[in-house]
Amino acid sequence: NLVLTDLGSLDGFVGTEVSITGGFTNIDAYVGSSASSDSLTGRNVATTWNIDGSNLYVNGSNDLSYSGVEILIGGSDSDIFNISGTRAFTLKGEAGNDTINFANGAVLTGALDGGSGSDLLSFAGYTTSRSVTLTNALADGFSGTTSTVSAGFAGIDMLVGSSATSDTLKGMNQDSVFTLEPINSVTVNSLVLTFSAF
């Protein structure tokens, strides 16, 4: 379970792992174990995660490739998760204003949680319609289901649909207020989710 803490002095990253008592530095690749709960936690700076088969964690000109990892955890700053293809991960945005982008046809066979902050789940890359059902609303955002995320999502504050014209957003089974224009939103117990392209 790697935790990245800084940039390496030469390249790669500095970080910690419980099995390495002195930590590590200048590491450019991470291969997890045969277990099913290996994790990678990013630095507390703005970061891009490319979840596309190349699987790169990118900070400026430094990047780290990862494989054999099941759980990706953002730091306390803004994280951007770019997903393409069918990918098996659990994503945790944690703190910061995070963005989860799905390319056309992308599927996450796992769960995602935006965490705290104002977090965006975007299907703008899709050319076919998306259907989303909201299931819960908490202080960190809304939870819901969609075929694009097999284990559902949580901690989402903003939703963007596809470029198709028939996306659907279904509300929760409790009192909700939908507001249309100038900003589309749904409010549940004073908690607000904004949405577009639905």
C-alpha positions as CSV (number, residue, x, y, z in Angstrom):
1,N,0.0,0.0,0.0
2,L,2.1,2.9,-1.4
3,V,1.7,6.5,-0.2
4,L,3.4,9.1,-2.3
5,T,4.7,12.1,-0.4
6,D,7.0,14.1,-2.7
7,L,8.8,14.2,-6.0
8,G,12.1,12.3,-6.3
9,S,15.3,14.2,-6.4
10,L,16.2,12.7,-9.7
11,D,12.9,11.4,-11.1
12,G,9.8,9.5,-9.9
13,F,8.5,9.8,-6.4
14,V,9.3,9.7,-2.7
15,G,6.9,7.7,-0.5
16,T,6.2,5.2,2.2
17,E,5.2,1.6,2.5
18,V,5.0,-0.4,5.7
19,S,7.3,-3.1,4.5
20,I,10.0,-0.5,3.7
21,T,11.2,1.0,7.0
22,G,13.2,3.8,5.4
23,G,10.7,4.6,2.7
24,F,11.6,5.0,-1.0
25,T,12.7,7.6,-3.4
26,N,13.1,8.1,-7.2
27,I,10.5,5.3,-7.9
28,D,8.8,5.3,-11.4
29,A,6.8,2.1,-11.3
30,Y,4.7,0.2,-8.7
31,V,3.6,-3.4,-9.1
32,G,1.2,-4.6,-6.4
33,S,1.0,-8.0,-4.8
34,S,-1.1,-11.1,-5.6
35,A,-3.6,-9.9,-2.9
36,S,-6.8,-8.1,-3.9
37,S,-6.5,-4.9,-1.8
38,D,-3.3,-3.2,-2.9
39,S,-3.6,0.6,-2.9
40,L,-1.8,3.7,-4.2
41,T,-2.4,7.0,-2.4
42,G,-1.4,10.1,-4.3
43,R,0.4,13.3,-3.1
44,N,-1.5,16.2,-1.6
45,V,-1.2,18.2,-4.7
46,A,-3.2,18.5,-7.9
47,T,-2.8,15.2,-9.8
48,T,-3.9,13.4,-13.0
49,W,-4.6,9.7,-12.9
50,N,-4.7,8.1,-16.4
51,I,-6.7,4.9,-15.9
52,D,-6.5,3.6,-19.5
53,G,-4.3,0.6,-19.6
54,S,-1.1,2.6,-19.4
55,N,-2.2,3.4,-15.9
56,L,-0.1,6.5,-15.1
57,Y,-0.1,8.8,-12.1
58,V,1.1,12.2,-13.3
59,N,2.5,15.2,-11.3
60,G,3.9,17.7,-13.7
61,S,6.8,16.1,-15.6
62,N,7.0,13.1,-13.2
63,D,4.9,10.0,-13.6
64,L,4.5,6.6,-12.0
65,S,3.1,3.5,-13.7
66,Y,1.1,1.1,-11.6
67,S,-0.2,-2.4,-12.0
68,G,-1.5,-5.1,-9.7
69,V,-3.2,-2.3,-7.8
70,E,-6.9,-2.4,-6.9
71,I,-7.5,0.8,-4.9
72,L,-6.6,4.3,-6.1
73,I,-6.8,7.1,-3.5
74,G,-6.4,10.8,-4.2
75,G,-4.6,13.3,-2.0
76,S,-6.1,16.4,-0.3
77,D,-5.9,18.5,-3.4
78,S,-7.8,18.2,-6.7
79,D,-7.5,14.9,-8.5
80,I,-8.5,14.2,-12.1
81,F,-9.3,10.5,-12.9
82,N,-9.4,9.9,-16.6
83,I,-11.0,6.5,-17.4
84,S,-11.1,4.7,-20.7
85,G,-11.8,1.1,-21.6
86,T,-13.0,-1.4,-18.9
87,R,-11.0,-0.9,-15.7
88,A,-11.2,-2.8,-12.4
89,F,-10.5,-0.3,-9.6
90,T,-12.0,1.2,-6.5
91,L,-11.5,5.0,-6.8
92,K,-11.4,7.3,-3.7
93,G,-11.1,11.0,-4.4
94,E,-10.8,12.0,-0.7
95,A,-10.4,15.7,0.0
96,G,-10.2,18.4,-2.7
97,N,-12.4,19.1,-5.7
98,D,-12.0,16.0,-7.8
99,T,-13.1,15.2,-11.4
100,I,-13.9,11.7,-12.7
101,N,-14.0,11.6,-16.5
102,F,-15.3,8.6,-18.5
103,A,-14.2,8.3,-22.1
104,N,-16.7,6.9,-24.7
105,G,-17.5,3.3,-23.8
106,A,-15.5,3.4,-20.5
107,V,-16.7,1.2,-17.6
108,L,-15.4,1.0,-14.1
109,T,-15.9,-2.4,-12.6
110,G,-15.7,-1.2,-9.0
111,A,-16.9,1.6,-6.9
112,L,-16.0,5.3,-6.8
113,D,-16.3,7.8,-4.0
114,G,-15.6,11.5,-4.6
115,G,-15.0,12.1,-0.9
116,S,-15.2,15.6,0.5
117,G,-14.9,18.7,-1.6
118,S,-17.0,19.5,-4.7
119,D,-16.6,16.5,-6.9
120,L,-17.7,16.0,-10.5
121,L,-18.7,12.8,-12.3
122,S,-18.7,13.4,-16.0
123,F,-19.9,11.2,-18.9
124,A,-19.3,14.0,-21.4
125,G,-17.0,11.7,-23.4
126,Y,-19.9,9.3,-24.1
127,T,-21.8,9.4,-27.3
128,T,-24.5,7.1,-26.1
129,S,-27.0,8.0,-23.4
130,R,-26.4,7.4,-19.7
131,S,-29.0,6.5,-17.1
132,V,-28.3,7.5,-13.4
133,T,-30.4,6.7,-10.4
134,L,-29.7,8.6,-7.1
135,T,-29.9,6.5,-4.0
136,N,-28.7,8.7,-1.1
137,A,-27.6,12.2,-0.1
138,L,-25.0,13.0,2.5
139,A,-22.8,16.0,3.4
140,D,-20.0,14.7,1.1
141,G,-22.3,14.4,-1.9
142,F,-24.8,12.1,-3.5
143,S,-24.7,8.3,-4.1
144,G,-26.2,6.5,-7.0
145,T,-26.1,3.7,-9.5
146,T,-25.3,3.6,-13.2
147,S,-24.2,0.8,-15.5
148,T,-21.0,2.6,-16.2
149,V,-19.9,2.1,-12.5
150,S,-20.7,-1.5,-11.5
151,A,-20.5,-1.0,-7.7
152,G,-22.1,2.5,-7.7
153,F,-20.8,5.9,-6.8
154,A,-20.8,8.2,-3.7
155,G,-19.6,11.6,-2.7
156,I,-20.7,13.3,-6.0
157,D,-21.8,16.9,-6.1
158,M,-22.0,17.5,-9.9
159,L,-23.1,15.2,-12.8
160,V,-22.6,15.7,-16.5
161,G,-24.4,13.5,-19.0
162,S,-23.3,12.3,-22.4
163,S,-23.5,14.1,-25.8
164,A,-26.6,12.0,-26.6
165,T,-30.1,13.5,-26.2
166,S,-31.8,10.9,-24.0
167,D,-29.8,10.7,-20.8
168,T,-32.0,10.1,-17.7
169,L,-31.6,11.1,-14.1
170,K,-33.9,9.4,-11.6
171,G,-34.3,10.9,-8.1
172,M,-34.3,9.3,-4.7
173,N,-37.4,7.8,-3.1
174,Q,-37.8,10.7,-0.8
175,D,-38.8,14.4,-1.0
176,S,-36.7,16.1,-3.6
177,V,-36.8,19.5,-5.4
178,F,-35.7,19.6,-9.0
179,T,-34.8,23.1,-10.3
180,L,-34.4,23.6,-14.0
181,E,-32.5,26.6,-15.4
182,P,-30.5,28.6,-15.1
183,I,-28.6,25.9,-13.2
184,N,-30.1,22.4,-13.1
185,S,-30.1,20.9,-9.6
186,V,-31.8,18.5,-7.3
187,T,-32.1,19.3,-3.6
188,V,-32.6,16.7,-0.8
189,N,-32.7,17.9,2.8
190,S,-30.8,21.1,1.8
191,L,-28.1,19.0,0.1
192,V,-27.6,20.0,-3.6
193,L,-26.5,18.1,-6.7
194,T,-26.1,20.1,-9.9
195,F,-26.4,18.4,-13.3
196,S,-26.2,19.1,-17.0
197,A,-26.8,17.2,-20.2
198,F,-29.6,15.1,-18.7
